[in-house]
């Protein structure tokens, strides 16, 4: 089965003060789920708006932030800086999530995935 669209892993919405975790990924270790929860909620507390972590069709991980047009409190500069900080500080986590998705969902050969490093 060819995946052609992004799949949401998790996200937080500062407008509704809600966190979402895709139940399709409940097999991820609880510690990883907890870490994702913290990342999402802290991001929206700091910058506002909506923050999501998505899987790309090829298994890559994307961090996405957006804000409602009428949200004058959303800080685009802070959001950009926070995205960069998450990518740097959580690089290992994001790479592991990508490997997990490629192996568990896309059914890629683990041997091939590990040889890429």
Secondary structure as UniProt FT lines:
FT   STRAND          7..13
FT   TURN            14..17
FT   STRAND          18..21
FT   HELIX           23..25
FT   TURN            26..27
FT   HELIX           30..47
FT   STRAND          50..55
FT   TURN            57..58
FT   STRAND          61..66
FT   TURN            69..70
FT   HELIX           76..89
FT   HELIX           91..104
FT   HELIX           110..115
//
